[in-house]
Amino acid sequence: MKPQIIGVLGLGIFGRTVAKELNKYGKEVIAIDHDASHVELIADEVTTATVGDFTDFDLLEEIGLANCDVVIIATGTNLESAVLAVMHAKRLGIPKIIAKARGTVFEDVLNELGATTIISPERDSGKRLASKLLRTNIEEILPLDEDTSIIEFKAPEKWVGRNLLTLDLRNQYDMNIIGMRKSRKEKMRTQFDIQAPVEPGTIFIAVTSEKTFEKYDYLNRIK
């Protein structure tokens, strides 16, 4: 399967974090920022990193942004830059445009221009904190689209001693395990023995939907 190509415009803390995580999970990432120091911090961790002005349409064409399945506009303070970036992404025919916005007026403008998803740091950080407190097993959630996410979670206690073969997560719960590790310090393994018993503290990565997790009360109701 062809890997998803994602553009990240703006490499502040938010943009760099998103780009690194996407690259970690096998996405092709095209990143751009006007600040060379920001680009240097991520150059070795993405497919393409460019120093330049992402409000320059010709430059976006030159770096291949039109090939992207998704573009993330990660500047949340400069409305003019965000507006131009959304307009350019629409002109390039990119199907999914995710934009960071600060304030409701900012959100409304970008929505009107055609951004498909708006991220509001003030609103979403509060929701994220509340969700994290509710999801005792969940480490991280990385949305892929409106329905599907990559979710990193600790194995529930009731899984300990059982194995992935008998848990049958794919058929029973529409959850596909793609990686695991014994602790946060250990490198993620994508090849593992599905007949080995699950150990306490094991961390899994799965492709599933958040609706599935909500349905089973974030794994606490899985038997």
BALOBA-1460 file (C-alpha; in Angstrom, 3 decimals):
// residues 223
<rec num="1" residu="m" x="0.000" y="0.000" z="0.000"/>
<rec num="2" residu="k" x="1.282" y="3.465" z="-0.900"/>
<rec num="3" residu="p" x="2.182" y="5.406" z="2.268"/>
<rec num="4" residu="q" x="0.084" y="8.442" z="3.063"/>
<rec num="5" residu="i" x="1.828" y="11.740" z="2.232"/>
<rec num="6" residu="i" x="1.281" y="14.558" z="4.711"/>
<rec num="7" residu="g" x="2.441" y="18.159" z="4.462"/>
<rec num="8" residu="v" x="3.242" y="20.149" z="7.591"/>
<rec num="9" residu="l" x="3.412" y="23.924" z="7.107"/>
<rec num="10" residu="g" x="5.028" y="25.620" z="10.095"/>
<rec num="11" residu="l" x="7.537" y="23.884" z="12.344"/>
<rec num="12" residu="g" x="7.076" y="25.408" z="15.749"/>
<rec num="13" residu="i" x="6.695" y="23.038" z="18.700"/>
<rec num="14" residu="f" x="3.264" y="21.859" z="17.525"/>
<rec num="15" residu="g" x="4.295" y="21.351" z="13.889"/>
<rec num="16" residu="r" x="7.527" y="19.543" z="14.765"/>
<rec num="17" residu="t" x="5.755" y="17.236" z="17.194"/>
<rec num="18" residu="v" x="3.100" y="16.284" z="14.642"/>
<rec num="19" residu="a" x="5.671" y="15.768" z="11.875"/>
<rec num="20" residu="k" x="7.893" y="13.538" z="14.032"/>
<rec num="21" residu="e" x="4.988" y="11.382" z="15.194"/>
<rec num="22" residu="l" x="3.645" y="10.937" z="11.673"/>
<rec num="23" residu="n" x="7.089" y="9.983" z="10.388"/>
<rec num="24" residu="k" x="7.485" y="7.515" z="13.253"/>
<rec num="25" residu="y" x="4.372" y="5.680" z="12.074"/>
<rec num="26" residu="g" x="5.506" y="5.388" z="8.461"/>
<rec num="27" residu="k" x="3.920" y="8.439" z="6.861"/>
<rec num="28" residu="e" x="5.816" y="10.427" z="4.239"/>
<rec num="29" residu="v" x="6.138" y="13.943" z="5.620"/>
<rec num="30" residu="i" x="6.848" y="17.101" z="3.604"/>
<rec num="31" residu="a" x="7.721" y="19.875" z="6.064"/>
<rec num="32" residu="i" x="8.395" y="23.573" z="5.508"/>
<rec num="33" residu="d" x="9.135" y="26.611" z="7.673"/>
<rec num="34" residu="h" x="10.733" y="30.008" z="7.050"/>
<rec num="35" residu="d" x="13.023" y="29.567" z="10.080"/>
<rec num="36" residu="a" x="16.110" y="27.504" z="9.206"/>
<rec num="37" residu="s" x="16.718" y="26.602" z="12.863"/>
<rec num="38" residu="h" x="13.279" y="24.973" z="13.059"/>
<rec num="39" residu="v" x="13.904" y="23.022" z="9.869"/>
<rec num="40" residu="e" x="17.296" y="21.826" z="11.111"/>
<rec num="41" residu="l" x="15.669" y="20.345" z="14.219"/>
<rec num="42" residu="i" x="13.558" y="18.004" z="12.126"/>
<rec num="43" residu="a" x="15.455" y="17.562" z="8.855"/>
<rec num="44" residu="d" x="16.656" y="14.033" z="9.668"/>
<rec num="45" residu="e" x="13.236" y="12.878" z="10.895"/>
<rec num="46" residu="v" x="10.984" y="13.600" z="7.901"/>
<rec num="47" residu="t" x="10.952" y="12.759" z="4.195"/>
<rec num="48" residu="t" x="11.538" y="16.327" z="2.999"/>
<rec num="49" residu="a" x="12.321" y="19.458" z="5.019"/>
<rec num="50" residu="t" x="12.478" y="22.840" z="3.301"/>
<rec num="51" residu="v" x="13.395" y="26.332" z="4.463"/>
<rec num="52" residu="g" x="10.975" y="28.712" z="2.796"/>
<rec num="53" residu="d" x="7.791" y="30.755" z="2.910"/>
<rec num="54" residu="f" x="4.731" y="28.509" z="2.744"/>
<rec num="55" residu="t" x="2.605" y="31.445" z="1.586"/>
<rec num="56" residu="d" x="4.540" y="31.249" z="-1.708"/>
<rec num="57" residu="f" x="2.370" y="29.133" z="-4.020"/>
<rec num="58" residu="d" x="5.168" y="28.463" z="-6.505"/>
<rec num="59" residu="l" x="7.399" y="27.110" z="-3.741"/>
<rec num="60" residu="l" x="4.653" y="24.765" z="-2.522"/>
<rec num="61" residu="e" x="4.293" y="23.435" z="-6.053"/>
<rec num="62" residu="e" x="8.059" y="23.022" z="-6.328"/>
<rec num="63" residu="i" x="8.367" y="20.911" z="-3.157"/>
<rec num="64" residu="g" x="5.548" y="18.610" z="-4.278"/>
<rec num="65" residu="l" x="2.831" y="19.624" z="-1.842"/>
<rec num="66" residu="a" x="0.206" y="18.777" z="-4.477"/>
<rec num="67" residu="n" x="1.048" y="15.098" z="-3.910"/>
<rec num="68" residu="c" x="-0.128" y="15.270" z="-0.302"/>
<rec num="69" residu="d" x="-3.215" y="13.440" z="0.930"/>
<rec num="70" residu="v" x="-3.389" y="15.761" z="3.933"/>
<rec num="71" residu="v" x="-1.857" y="19.120" z="4.759"/>
<rec num="72" residu="i" x="-1.514" y="20.443" z="8.308"/>
<rec num="73" residu="i" x="-1.220" y="24.216" z="8.644"/>
<rec num="74" residu="a" x="0.525" y="24.457" z="11.980"/>
<rec num="75" residu="t" x="0.784" y="28.214" z="12.397"/>
<rec num="76" residu="g" x="-1.816" y="29.427" z="14.860"/>
<rec num="77" residu="t" x="-0.909" y="33.075" z="15.381"/>
<rec num="78" residu="n" x="-0.663" y="34.641" z="11.916"/>
<rec num="79" residu="l" x="-4.097" y="34.748" z="10.305"/>
<rec num="80" residu="e" x="-2.834" y="36.079" z="6.971"/>
<rec num="81" residu="s" x="-0.313" y="33.224" z="6.602"/>
<rec num="82" residu="a" x="-2.921" y="30.630" z="7.560"/>
<rec num="83" residu="v" x="-5.460" y="32.083" z="5.108"/>
<rec num="84" residu="l" x="-2.976" y="31.993" z="2.234"/>
<rec num="85" residu="a" x="-1.877" y="28.467" z="3.158"/>
<rec num="86" residu="v" x="-5.479" y="27.188" z="3.147"/>
<rec num="87" residu="m" x="-6.156" y="28.904" z="-0.188"/>
<rec num="88" residu="h" x="-2.996" y="27.426" z="-1.722"/>
<rec num="89" residu="a" x="-3.826" y="23.941" z="-0.414"/>
<rec num="90" residu="k" x="-7.319" y="24.193" z="-1.922"/>
<rec num="91" residu="r" x="-5.849" y="25.371" z="-5.229"/>
<rec num="92" residu="l" x="-3.465" y="22.396" z="-5.241"/>
<rec num="93" residu="g" x="-6.418" y="20.044" z="-4.784"/>
<rec num="94" residu="i" x="-5.351" y="18.595" z="-1.438"/>
<rec num="95" residu="p" x="-8.406" y="16.688" z="-0.134"/>
<rec num="96" residu="k" x="-7.905" y="17.172" z="3.594"/>
<rec num="97" residu="i" x="-6.740" y="20.462" z="5.117"/>
<rec num="98" residu="i" x="-6.159" y="20.633" z="8.867"/>
<rec num="99" residu="a" x="-5.483" y="24.109" z="10.263"/>
<rec num="100" residu="k" x="-4.478" y="25.361" z="13.682"/>
<rec num="101" residu="a" x="-6.407" y="28.423" z="14.846"/>
<rec num="102" residu="r" x="-6.351" y="30.698" z="17.866"/>
<rec num="103" residu="g" x="-9.792" y="32.033" z="18.684"/>
<rec num="104" residu="t" x="-13.271" y="31.627" z="17.226"/>
<rec num="105" residu="v" x="-12.905" y="34.374" z="14.595"/>
<rec num="106" residu="f" x="-9.740" y="32.677" z="13.315"/>
<rec num="107" residu="e" x="-11.620" y="29.341" z="13.197"/>
<rec num="108" residu="d" x="-14.599" y="30.822" z="11.347"/>
<rec num="109" residu="v" x="-12.402" y="32.407" z="8.672"/>
<rec num="110" residu="l" x="-10.472" y="29.197" z="7.989"/>
<rec num="111" residu="n" x="-13.677" y="27.153" z="7.936"/>
<rec num="112" residu="e" x="-15.187" y="29.510" z="5.371"/>
<rec num="113" residu="l" x="-12.090" y="29.173" z="3.199"/>
<rec num="114" residu="g" x="-12.396" y="25.393" z="3.123"/>
<rec num="115" residu="a" x="-10.283" y="23.968" z="5.946"/>
<rec num="116" residu="t" x="-11.751" y="20.522" z="6.658"/>
<rec num="117" residu="t" x="-10.595" y="20.320" z="10.291"/>
<rec num="118" residu="i" x="-9.755" y="23.109" z="12.744"/>
<rec num="119" residu="i" x="-7.514" y="22.578" z="15.769"/>
<rec num="120" residu="s" x="-7.964" y="25.079" z="18.598"/>
<rec num="121" residu="p" x="-5.158" y="24.797" z="21.198"/>
<rec num="122" residu="e" x="-7.206" y="26.374" z="23.987"/>
<rec num="123" residu="r" x="-10.262" y="24.187" z="23.382"/>
<rec num="124" residu="d" x="-8.548" y="20.966" z="22.359"/>
<rec num="125" residu="s" x="-5.903" y="20.970" z="25.111"/>
<rec num="126" residu="g" x="-8.658" y="21.089" z="27.717"/>
<rec num="127" residu="k" x="-10.527" y="18.251" z="26.029"/>
<rec num="128" residu="r" x="-7.287" y="16.286" z="25.686"/>
<rec num="129" residu="l" x="-6.547" y="16.642" z="29.410"/>
<rec num="130" residu="a" x="-10.059" y="15.551" z="30.373"/>
<rec num="131" residu="s" x="-9.902" y="12.613" z="27.958"/>
<rec num="132" residu="k" x="-6.520" y="11.531" z="29.289"/>
<rec num="133" residu="l" x="-7.854" y="11.506" z="32.847"/>
<rec num="134" residu="l" x="-10.798" y="9.378" z="31.718"/>
<rec num="135" residu="r" x="-8.701" y="6.976" z="29.635"/>
<rec num="136" residu="t" x="-6.539" y="5.336" z="32.271"/>
<rec num="137" residu="n" x="-5.045" y="2.831" z="29.805"/>
<rec num="138" residu="i" x="-4.392" y="5.244" z="26.945"/>
<rec num="139" residu="e" x="-0.906" y="6.638" z="26.294"/>
<rec num="140" residu="e" x="-1.423" y="8.514" z="23.003"/>
<rec num="141" residu="i" x="-4.009" y="8.872" z="20.245"/>
<rec num="142" residu="l" x="-3.015" y="9.874" z="16.710"/>
<rec num="143" residu="p" x="-6.055" y="10.474" z="14.461"/>
<rec num="144" residu="l" x="-5.659" y="9.307" z="10.858"/>
<rec num="145" residu="d" x="-9.075" y="10.474" z="9.700"/>
<rec num="146" residu="e" x="-12.528" y="11.123" z="11.147"/>
<rec num="147" residu="d" x="-13.071" y="7.463" z="12.039"/>
<rec num="148" residu="t" x="-9.674" y="5.807" z="12.429"/>
<rec num="149" residu="s" x="-6.797" y="6.407" z="14.845"/>
<rec num="150" residu="i" x="-3.498" y="4.903" z="15.874"/>
<rec num="151" residu="i" x="-3.797" y="4.353" z="19.613"/>
<rec num="152" residu="e" x="-0.979" y="3.556" z="22.018"/>
<rec num="153" residu="f" x="-2.181" y="1.955" z="25.244"/>
<rec num="154" residu="k" x="-1.141" y="-0.125" z="28.224"/>
<rec num="155" residu="a" x="-2.476" y="-3.661" z="28.320"/>
<rec num="156" residu="p" x="-5.417" y="-3.918" z="30.746"/>
<rec num="157" residu="e" x="-4.783" y="-6.110" z="33.797"/>
<rec num="158" residu="k" x="-7.298" y="-8.694" z="32.564"/>
<rec num="159" residu="w" x="-5.098" y="-9.281" z="29.478"/>
<rec num="160" residu="v" x="-2.039" y="-10.242" z="31.539"/>
<rec num="161" residu="g" x="-1.188" y="-13.926" z="31.123"/>
<rec num="162" residu="r" x="-3.316" y="-14.278" z="28.002"/>
<rec num="163" residu="n" x="-2.064" y="-13.990" z="24.421"/>
<rec num="164" residu="l" x="-3.134" y="-12.020" z="21.364"/>
<rec num="165" residu="l" x="-4.262" y="-15.177" z="19.576"/>
<rec num="166" residu="t" x="-6.872" y="-16.016" z="22.203"/>
<rec num="167" residu="l" x="-7.855" y="-12.385" z="22.766"/>
<rec num="168" residu="d" x="-8.725" y="-12.248" z="19.032"/>
<rec num="169" residu="l" x="-8.883" y="-8.451" z="19.092"/>
<rec num="170" residu="r" x="-9.289" y="-7.974" z="15.343"/>
<rec num="171" residu="n" x="-12.429" y="-10.089" z="15.034"/>
<rec num="172" residu="q" x="-13.911" y="-9.387" z="18.433"/>
<rec num="173" residu="y" x="-13.236" y="-5.659" z="18.711"/>
<rec num="174" residu="d" x="-12.152" y="-4.430" z="15.246"/>
<rec num="175" residu="m" x="-8.693" y="-3.639" z="16.641"/>
<rec num="176" residu="n" x="-5.493" y="-4.393" z="14.710"/>
<rec num="177" residu="i" x="-2.322" y="-4.568" z="16.839"/>
<rec num="178" residu="i" x="0.641" y="-3.271" z="14.814"/>
<rec num="179" residu="g" x="3.333" y="-2.903" z="17.479"/>
<rec num="180" residu="m" x="4.297" y="-3.508" z="21.085"/>
<rec num="181" residu="r" x="6.997" y="-2.824" z="23.664"/>
<rec num="182" residu="k" x="7.601" y="-3.735" z="27.292"/>
<rec num="183" residu="s" x="8.122" y="-0.154" z="28.497"/>
<rec num="184" residu="r" x="8.271" y="3.464" z="27.292"/>
<rec num="185" residu="k" x="12.079" y="3.223" z="27.130"/>
<rec num="186" residu="e" x="12.085" y="0.197" z="24.824"/>
<rec num="187" residu="k" x="11.972" y="0.580" z="21.048"/>
<rec num="188" residu="m" x="8.653" y="-0.394" z="19.477"/>
<rec num="189" residu="r" x="8.615" y="-3.874" z="17.898"/>
<rec num="190" residu="t" x="6.436" y="-4.584" z="14.878"/>
<rec num="191" residu="q" x="7.274" y="-8.309" z="14.836"/>
<rec num="192" residu="f" x="6.137" y="-10.245" z="17.894"/>
<rec num="193" residu="d" x="4.838" y="-13.640" z="18.975"/>
<rec num="194" residu="i" x="1.037" y="-13.557" z="19.147"/>
<rec num="195" residu="q" x="1.084" y="-16.725" z="21.273"/>
<rec num="196" residu="a" x="3.340" y="-15.231" z="23.957"/>
<rec num="197" residu="p" x="1.537" y="-14.291" z="27.187"/>
<rec num="198" residu="v" x="0.979" y="-10.587" z="27.733"/>
<rec num="199" residu="e" x="3.203" y="-9.256" z="30.511"/>
<rec num="200" residu="p" x="2.228" y="-6.532" z="33.025"/>
<rec num="201" residu="g" x="2.959" y="-3.041" z="31.719"/>
<rec num="202" residu="t" x="3.137" y="-4.077" z="28.052"/>
<rec num="203" residu="i" x="2.369" y="-1.182" z="25.701"/>
<rec num="204" residu="f" x="0.537" y="-1.874" z="22.438"/>
<rec num="205" residu="i" x="-0.060" y="0.202" z="19.321"/>
<rec num="206" residu="a" x="-3.286" y="-0.523" z="17.469"/>
<rec num="207" residu="v" x="-5.165" y="0.797" z="14.469"/>
<rec num="208" residu="t" x="-8.819" y="1.131" z="15.402"/>
<rec num="209" residu="s" x="-11.547" y="3.723" z="15.838"/>
<rec num="210" residu="e" x="-12.064" y="5.893" z="18.894"/>
<rec num="211" residu="k" x="-15.713" y="4.840" z="18.725"/>
<rec num="212" residu="t" x="-14.565" y="1.274" z="19.384"/>
<rec num="213" residu="f" x="-12.604" y="2.425" z="22.416"/>
<rec num="214" residu="e" x="-15.562" y="4.423" z="23.693"/>
<rec num="215" residu="k" x="-17.894" y="1.457" z="23.141"/>
<rec num="216" residu="y" x="-15.712" y="-0.735" z="25.336"/>
<rec num="217" residu="d" x="-15.052" y="2.040" z="27.872"/>
<rec num="218" residu="y" x="-11.435" y="2.492" z="26.782"/>
<rec num="219" residu="l" x="-10.649" y="-1.244" z="27.113"/>
<rec num="220" residu="n" x="-11.959" y="-1.567" z="30.663"/>
<rec num="221" residu="r" x="-14.974" y="-3.583" z="29.474"/>
<rec num="222" residu="i" x="-13.061" y="-5.928" z="27.169"/>
<rec num="223" residu="k" x="-13.181" y="-9.401" z="28.693"/>
